[in-house]
Amino acid sequence: MPNLQIKGIDEDLYNQIKELARSESRSISQEVLYLIKRYLANRKSFEKHRTPAEEIILTHWSSCLVP
């Protein structure tokens, strides 16, 4: 089975994943795999929701394009 190593992870992000894993009685590896699988399974719904920054950019650009 393939392995995946993540280097240079932010300590705050690592601690958040560690806490999630603990609360779900999973190892950190199991939690990361769960999160990746969940994201991939729901990718289309994630893509439909814009971030606040994307909304600002799109609103600004669309107002610039309207004659």
C-alpha positions as CSV (number, residue, x, y, z in Angstrom):
1,M,0.0,0.0,0.0
2,P,1.4,3.5,-0.9
3,N,2.5,5.9,1.8
4,L,2.2,9.6,1.9
5,Q,4.5,11.9,3.9
6,I,3.6,15.6,4.4
7,K,6.5,17.9,5.1
8,G,6.5,21.4,6.4
9,I,3.0,21.3,7.9
10,D,2.1,24.4,10.0
11,E,2.1,23.6,13.8
12,D,-1.3,25.1,14.3
13,L,-2.8,23.0,11.5
14,Y,-1.1,19.9,12.9
15,N,-2.5,20.5,16.3
16,Q,-6.0,21.0,14.9
17,I,-5.8,17.7,13.1
18,K,-4.4,16.0,16.2
19,E,-7.3,17.3,18.2
20,L,-9.8,16.2,15.6
21,A,-8.2,12.7,15.6
22,R,-8.3,12.5,19.4
23,S,-12.0,13.5,19.5
24,E,-12.9,10.9,16.9
25,S,-10.6,8.2,18.5
26,R,-8.5,8.0,15.3
27,S,-4.8,8.2,14.8
28,I,-3.5,11.3,13.0
29,S,-2.9,9.3,9.9
30,Q,-6.4,7.9,10.0
31,E,-7.8,11.4,10.5
32,V,-5.9,12.9,7.6
33,L,-7.0,10.0,5.3
34,Y,-10.6,10.5,6.5
35,L,-10.4,14.3,5.8
36,I,-9.0,13.7,2.3
37,K,-11.6,11.1,1.4
38,R,-14.4,13.3,2.7
39,Y,-13.1,16.3,0.7
40,L,-12.8,14.2,-2.5
41,A,-16.3,12.7,-2.0
42,N,-17.8,16.2,-1.5
43,R,-15.5,18.2,-3.8
44,K,-18.3,19.5,-6.0
45,S,-20.2,21.0,-3.1
46,F,-17.0,22.5,-1.7
47,E,-16.3,24.1,-5.2
48,K,-19.8,25.6,-5.3
49,H,-19.2,27.7,-2.2
50,R,-17.0,30.7,-2.7
51,T,-14.8,32.1,0.0
52,P,-15.4,35.7,1.1
53,A,-12.2,36.7,-0.7
54,E,-13.5,35.1,-3.9
55,E,-16.8,36.9,-3.5
56,I,-15.1,40.3,-3.1
57,I,-12.9,39.7,-6.2
58,L,-15.7,38.5,-8.3
59,T,-17.9,41.4,-7.3
60,H,-15.2,43.9,-8.0
61,W,-14.3,42.4,-11.4
62,S,-17.9,42.2,-12.5
63,S,-18.5,45.8,-11.6
64,C,-15.4,46.7,-13.6
65,L,-16.7,44.8,-16.6
66,V,-20.2,46.4,-16.7
67,P,-20.2,49.4,-19.1
